């Protein structure tokens, strides 16, 4: 399975990783660290050909200018292992990028997650998942409530994260028009 995402810039990534480290120290929550790069996800997908996916994502990135998105507040996806996240506010540029990614990748996907569709998609930055419990939710939210989560994000890349066992690791990063060149990351 692959995750099609945008990675956060280093300053915002450091801020998110600091929050995540605090949750590990205070509550032992560390499963979110299975994806070491803070990001927002457009789509989870299984694909036929990675080279074809890379080609269409490169085209989308090359025809996209960097833009700004904002976060605010905290959110929770309920369940036996609630997900705690920072919502990314949808804006025209973010919605258009999401739509272009879905359209470009649709012919290549064997399967996708049900939450990637335009009507269900809720862009967010995960702070805790999988190892949370309903009993921890109150204390964790009380701890997080001492901070603000108003971030200004520069969206300037499309990144492919590949599932490797329990981890999602950086496979490819395509920078937007006028931004740094495409980066390939080693999986080892």
Residue frames as qw, qx, qy, qz and C-alpha x, y, z in Angstrom:
[[0.000, 0.890, 0.457, 0.000, 0.00, 0.00, 0.00],
 [0.411, 0.210, 0.008, 0.887, 1.17, 3.53, -0.82],
 [0.090, -0.808, -0.416, 0.408, 0.25, 6.86, 0.72],
 [0.368, 0.525, 0.243, 0.728, 0.13, 9.88, -1.59],
 [0.416, -0.745, -0.350, 0.385, 0.88, 12.87, 0.63],
 [0.274, 0.813, -0.154, 0.490, 2.50, 16.26, 1.03],
 [0.675, -0.214, -0.425, 0.564, 5.34, 16.42, 3.54],
 [0.233, -0.953, -0.171, 0.093, 5.49, 19.32, 5.96],
 [0.373, 0.776, -0.319, 0.395, 8.32, 21.83, 5.74],
 [0.588, 0.112, -0.635, 0.488, 11.16, 21.24, 8.24],
 [0.101, -0.256, 0.409, -0.870, 9.99, 23.87, 10.76],
 [0.723, -0.174, -0.004, -0.669, 6.42, 22.53, 10.93],
 [0.840, 0.049, -0.540, -0.015, 7.66, 18.93, 10.87],
 [0.352, 0.203, -0.648, 0.644, 9.87, 19.67, 13.88],
 [0.396, -0.226, 0.285, -0.843, 6.91, 21.21, 15.72],
 [0.861, -0.075, -0.220, -0.452, 4.70, 18.17, 15.01],
 [0.744, 0.135, -0.611, 0.235, 7.47, 15.73, 15.94],
 [0.060, 0.282, -0.566, 0.772, 7.92, 17.63, 19.22],
 [0.656, -0.180, 0.129, -0.722, 4.23, 17.21, 20.03],
 [0.898, 0.058, -0.396, -0.184, 4.39, 13.52, 19.12],
 [0.505, 0.249, -0.665, 0.490, 7.49, 13.04, 21.30],
 [0.263, -0.279, 0.435, -0.814, 5.63, 14.73, 24.18],
 [0.835, -0.094, -0.076, -0.536, 2.75, 12.24, 23.76],
 [0.803, 0.153, -0.559, 0.138, 5.24, 9.39, 23.87],
 [0.235, 0.293, -0.613, 0.695, 6.92, 10.75, 27.01],
 [0.402, -0.195, 0.343, -0.826, 3.66, 11.53, 28.84],
 [0.802, 0.058, 0.227, -0.549, 1.45, 8.63, 27.69],
 [0.523, -0.202, 0.806, 0.190, 3.61, 6.07, 25.88],
 [0.675, 0.632, 0.328, -0.195, 1.88, 6.81, 22.57],
 [0.206, -0.599, 0.550, 0.544, 4.33, 6.13, 19.76],
 [0.636, 0.304, 0.692, 0.156, 2.54, 4.21, 16.98],
 [0.392, 0.897, 0.128, -0.160, 2.16, 7.38, 14.88],
 [0.181, -0.763, 0.530, 0.324, 5.97, 7.32, 14.58],
 [0.722, 0.145, 0.644, 0.207, 5.56, 4.43, 12.12],
 [0.480, 0.739, 0.258, 0.396, 5.48, 7.30, 9.63],
 [0.565, -0.364, -0.146, 0.726, 8.53, 9.37, 10.55],
 [0.162, 0.110, 0.247, 0.949, 7.67, 12.26, 8.19],
 [0.223, 0.535, 0.534, -0.615, 4.75, 14.46, 9.31],
 [0.018, 0.048, 0.663, 0.747, 2.43, 14.90, 6.35],
 [0.593, 0.283, 0.330, -0.678, -1.11, 15.27, 5.12],
 [0.348, 0.029, 0.901, 0.257, -2.53, 12.39, 3.09],
 [0.447, 0.262, -0.264, -0.814, -4.49, 12.71, -0.14],
 [0.882, 0.132, -0.229, -0.389, -4.98, 9.02, -0.82],
 [0.488, -0.361, 0.794, -0.005, -4.01, 5.52, 0.26],
 [0.776, 0.458, -0.150, -0.407, -3.76, 3.23, -2.74],
 [0.705, -0.142, 0.639, 0.271, -2.55, 0.00, -4.17],
 [0.400, 0.726, -0.246, -0.503, -1.21, 0.57, -7.68],
 [0.941, 0.322, 0.100, 0.031, -0.45, -1.55, -10.71],
 [0.739, 0.336, -0.047, 0.582, 2.81, 0.15, -11.70],
 [0.433, -0.712, -0.146, 0.533, 4.84, 2.39, -9.43],
 [0.375, -0.096, 0.354, 0.852, 6.68, 3.90, -12.42],
 [0.003, -0.565, -0.578, -0.589, 3.36, 5.00, -13.98],
 [0.383, -0.820, -0.406, 0.128, 2.21, 6.47, -10.64],
 [0.486, -0.485, 0.056, 0.725, 5.47, 8.37, -10.32],
 [0.271, 0.201, 0.477, 0.812, 5.08, 9.75, -13.84],
 [0.142, -0.724, -0.524, -0.426, 1.55, 11.12, -13.26],
 [0.482, -0.783, -0.262, 0.294, 2.44, 12.55, -9.85],
 [0.481, -0.224, 0.200, 0.824, 5.53, 14.22, -11.34],
 [0.109, 0.448, 0.507, 0.729, 3.27, 15.84, -13.97],
 [0.335, -0.820, -0.447, -0.122, 0.82, 17.07, -11.33],
 [0.558, -0.623, -0.092, 0.541, 3.67, 18.47, -9.21],
 [0.429, -0.021, 0.319, 0.845, 5.35, 20.18, -12.15],
 [0.035, -0.509, -0.471, -0.720, 2.11, 21.97, -13.02],
 [0.473, -0.769, -0.429, -0.004, 1.33, 23.08, -9.44],
 [0.178, 0.639, -0.296, 0.688, 2.57, 26.22, -7.75],
 [0.331, -0.146, -0.730, 0.580, 3.28, 26.17, -4.00],
 [0.345, -0.616, -0.266, -0.656, 0.40, 27.46, -1.89],
 [0.059, -0.263, 0.653, -0.707, -0.48, 28.07, 1.74],
 [0.612, -0.435, -0.593, -0.291, -2.86, 26.04, 3.89],
 [0.201, -0.508, 0.458, -0.701, -3.71, 26.48, 7.55],
 [0.502, -0.242, -0.823, 0.107, -4.45, 24.27, 10.53],
 [0.285, -0.436, 0.297, -0.800, -6.42, 24.96, 13.65],
 [0.763, -0.297, 0.203, -0.537, -7.70, 23.06, 16.64],
 [0.166, -0.250, 0.953, -0.041, -7.72, 19.36, 17.36],
 [0.757, 0.057, -0.260, -0.597, -9.89, 16.54, 16.07],
 [0.409, -0.222, 0.864, -0.191, -10.68, 12.97, 17.01],
 [0.634, 0.074, -0.608, -0.473, -11.77, 10.06, 14.83],
 [0.640, -0.370, 0.474, -0.477, -13.60, 7.93, 17.42],
 [0.856, 0.152, -0.468, -0.158, -13.35, 4.18, 17.86],
 [0.898, -0.400, -0.120, 0.141, -11.59, 1.58, 19.98],
 [0.635, -0.219, 0.085, 0.736, -8.29, 3.28, 19.07],
 [0.194, 0.935, 0.245, -0.167, -9.21, 6.95, 18.56],
 [0.608, 0.303, 0.132, 0.722, -7.08, 8.97, 16.16],
 [0.193, -0.853, -0.177, 0.452, -6.06, 12.39, 17.46],
 [0.565, 0.330, 0.358, 0.666, -5.18, 14.89, 14.76],
 [0.031, -0.530, -0.038, 0.847, -4.78, 18.52, 13.75],
 [0.554, 0.660, 0.508, 0.000, -7.30, 19.45, 11.02],
 [0.275, -0.139, 0.375, 0.874, -5.95, 21.10, 7.89],
 [0.375, 0.603, 0.327, -0.623, -8.49, 23.63, 6.67],
 [0.559, 0.381, 0.625, 0.389, -9.68, 22.93, 3.15],
 [0.100, 0.684, -0.085, -0.718, -9.13, 25.76, 0.69],
 [0.722, 0.619, -0.014, -0.307, -9.59, 26.01, -3.07],
 [0.314, 0.681, -0.658, -0.070, -5.95, 25.25, -3.86],
 [0.295, -0.273, 0.890, -0.217, -5.90, 22.20, -1.56],
 [0.713, 0.322, 0.504, -0.367, -9.22, 20.89, -2.93],
 [0.631, 0.691, -0.230, -0.268, -7.98, 21.36, -6.51],
 [0.109, 0.568, -0.816, 0.015, -4.73, 19.52, -5.79],
 [0.499, -0.048, 0.811, -0.301, -6.63, 16.66, -4.14],
 [0.735, 0.507, 0.259, -0.368, -8.98, 16.44, -7.13],
 [0.484, 0.714, -0.471, -0.186, -6.10, 16.46, -9.63],
 [0.129, -0.421, 0.890, -0.116, -4.29, 13.70, -7.72],
 [0.627, 0.156, 0.685, -0.335, -7.42, 11.52, -7.60],
 [0.700, 0.634, 0.031, -0.326, -8.13, 12.04, -11.30],
 [0.325, 0.703, -0.623, -0.106, -4.52, 11.37, -12.36],
 [0.134, -0.350, 0.911, -0.173, -4.15, 8.23, -10.24],
 [0.756, 0.106, 0.332, -0.554, -7.61, 6.66, -10.77],
 [0.835, 0.396, -0.298, -0.237, -6.63, 4.57, -13.82],
 [0.405, 0.496, -0.724, 0.256, -3.58, 3.22, -11.95],
 [0.361, -0.350, 0.633, -0.589, -5.18, 2.22, -8.65],
 [0.374, -0.095, -0.916, -0.111, -6.11, -1.35, -7.86],
 [0.427, -0.675, -0.600, 0.050, -7.80, -0.17, -4.67],
 [0.094, 0.483, -0.217, 0.843, -8.06, 2.99, -2.58],
 [0.112, -0.249, -0.750, 0.602, -9.27, 3.82, 0.90],
 [0.013, -0.700, -0.689, -0.185, -12.87, 4.92, 1.36],
 [0.248, -0.822, -0.257, 0.444, -11.88, 8.21, 2.97],
 [0.395, -0.197, 0.358, 0.822, -9.99, 9.61, -0.06],
 [0.200, 0.621, 0.637, 0.410, -13.08, 10.61, -2.02],
 [0.117, 0.377, 0.006, 0.919, -13.77, 14.34, -2.32],
 [0.521, -0.591, -0.245, -0.565, -16.90, 14.14, -0.16],
 [0.849, -0.473, -0.226, 0.062, -15.23, 12.20, 2.69],
 [0.673, 0.263, -0.259, 0.641, -11.67, 13.54, 2.62],
 [0.397, -0.915, -0.056, -0.042, -10.65, 15.35, 5.79],
 [0.592, 0.520, -0.377, 0.486, -7.06, 16.55, 5.47],
 [0.628, -0.762, 0.075, -0.141, -5.25, 16.29, 8.77],
 [0.341, 0.568, -0.677, 0.321, -1.93, 15.75, 10.52],
 [0.839, -0.361, -0.400, -0.078, -2.03, 12.72, 12.81],
 [0.139, -0.711, 0.517, -0.456, -0.67, 13.08, 16.34],
 [0.340, -0.230, 0.863, -0.294, -1.71, 9.71, 17.80],
 [0.790, 0.156, -0.257, -0.534, -3.24, 6.57, 16.34],
 [0.747, 0.133, -0.650, -0.054, -3.46, 2.79, 16.80],
 [0.497, -0.051, -0.715, 0.488, -2.15, 2.74, 20.40],
 [0.246, -0.238, 0.234, -0.910, -4.71, 5.14, 21.84],
 [0.182, -0.375, -0.905, 0.083, -7.71, 4.06, 23.92],
 [0.237, -0.746, -0.386, -0.488, -10.96, 5.79, 24.89],
 [0.637, -0.679, -0.260, 0.257, -9.66, 5.92, 28.49],
 [0.562, -0.205, 0.085, 0.797, -6.55, 7.83, 27.38],
 [0.234, 0.635, 0.434, 0.595, -8.51, 10.26, 25.23],
 [0.300, -0.920, -0.237, -0.091, -9.48, 12.63, 28.07],
 [0.598, -0.655, 0.136, 0.441, -6.02, 12.93, 29.61],
 [0.566, 0.102, 0.415, 0.705, -4.34, 13.26, 26.20],
 [0.127, 0.749, 0.397, 0.514, -6.73, 16.01, 25.09],
 [0.422, -0.893, -0.122, 0.102, -6.27, 17.79, 28.43],
 [0.644, -0.380, 0.271, 0.606, -2.48, 17.65, 27.89],
 [0.420, 0.313, 0.477, 0.705, -2.76, 18.90, 24.28],
 [0.047, -0.876, -0.451, -0.164, -5.25, 21.60, 25.25],
 [0.444, -0.742, -0.001, 0.502, -2.38, 23.60, 26.78],
 [0.362, -0.208, 0.489, 0.766, -1.05, 24.31, 23.26],
 [0.521, 0.627, 0.082, -0.573, -2.37, 25.97, 20.12],
 [0.634, 0.068, 0.700, 0.322, -2.41, 24.25, 16.77],
 [0.421, 0.869, 0.133, -0.222, -2.58, 27.17, 14.36],
 [0.569, -0.289, 0.508, 0.578, 0.03, 26.43, 11.73],
 [0.483, 0.746, -0.156, -0.432, 0.73, 28.04, 8.37],
 [0.766, -0.063, 0.590, 0.249, 1.72, 25.25, 5.98],
 [0.292, 0.622, -0.455, -0.567, 3.50, 25.73, 2.68],
 [0.853, 0.192, 0.483, -0.054, 2.27, 22.96, 0.40],
 [0.239, 0.786, -0.441, -0.361, 5.08, 22.51, -2.13],
 [0.075, 0.357, -0.916, -0.169, 5.40, 18.79, -2.82],
 [0.910, -0.047, -0.100, -0.399, 3.71, 15.50, -3.47],
 [0.087, -0.502, 0.850, -0.131, 5.35, 12.60, -1.67],
 [0.852, -0.029, -0.441, -0.280, 4.83, 8.88, -2.04],
 [0.362, -0.493, 0.707, -0.355, 5.21, 6.90, 1.18],
 [0.681, 0.124, -0.682, -0.236, 5.55, 3.13, 0.84],
 [0.798, -0.466, 0.202, -0.326, 4.38, 0.67, 3.45],
 [0.512, 0.405, -0.734, 0.190, 7.28, -1.46, 4.68],
 [0.374, -0.200, -0.821, 0.381, 6.02, -3.80, 7.40],
 [0.216, -0.741, -0.568, 0.286, 4.54, -1.53, 10.08],
 [0.240, -0.530, 0.056, 0.811, 6.22, 1.59, 8.70],
 [0.510, 0.800, 0.295, 0.112, 5.38, 4.09, 5.94],
 [0.533, -0.459, 0.233, 0.671, 8.69, 5.35, 4.55],
 [0.272, 0.786, -0.137, -0.538, 9.50, 8.07, 2.05],
 [0.773, 0.230, 0.520, 0.282, 9.74, 6.60, -1.44],
 [0.398, 0.379, 0.356, 0.755, 9.63, 9.66, -3.72],
 [0.045, -0.731, -0.319, 0.602, 9.12, 13.41, -3.35],
 [0.385, 0.504, 0.454, 0.626, 8.03, 15.56, -6.30],
 [0.163, -0.442, -0.224, 0.853, 8.52, 19.27, -5.71],
 [0.357, 0.801, 0.450, -0.168, 6.10, 21.79, -7.17],
 [0.520, 0.687, 0.169, 0.479, 6.87, 24.14, -10.06],
 [0.091, 0.828, -0.188, 0.521, 9.60, 26.58, -9.14],
 [0.676, -0.651, 0.301, -0.169, 10.57, 24.62, -6.03],
 [0.289, -0.559, 0.765, 0.136, 13.49, 22.24, -5.45],
 [0.484, 0.289, -0.729, -0.387, 14.08, 19.29, -7.75],
 [0.905, -0.177, -0.242, -0.304, 12.51, 15.86, -7.29],
 [0.187, -0.579, 0.745, -0.273, 14.05, 13.81, -4.51],
 [0.849, -0.032, -0.504, -0.158, 14.40, 10.07, -4.24],
 [0.437, -0.631, 0.528, -0.364, 14.93, 8.59, -0.81],
 [0.392, 0.232, -0.890, 0.027, 16.58, 5.32, -0.04],
 [0.780, -0.414, -0.236, -0.406, 14.45, 2.83, 1.82],
 [0.885, -0.200, -0.312, 0.280, 17.44, 1.43, 3.68]]
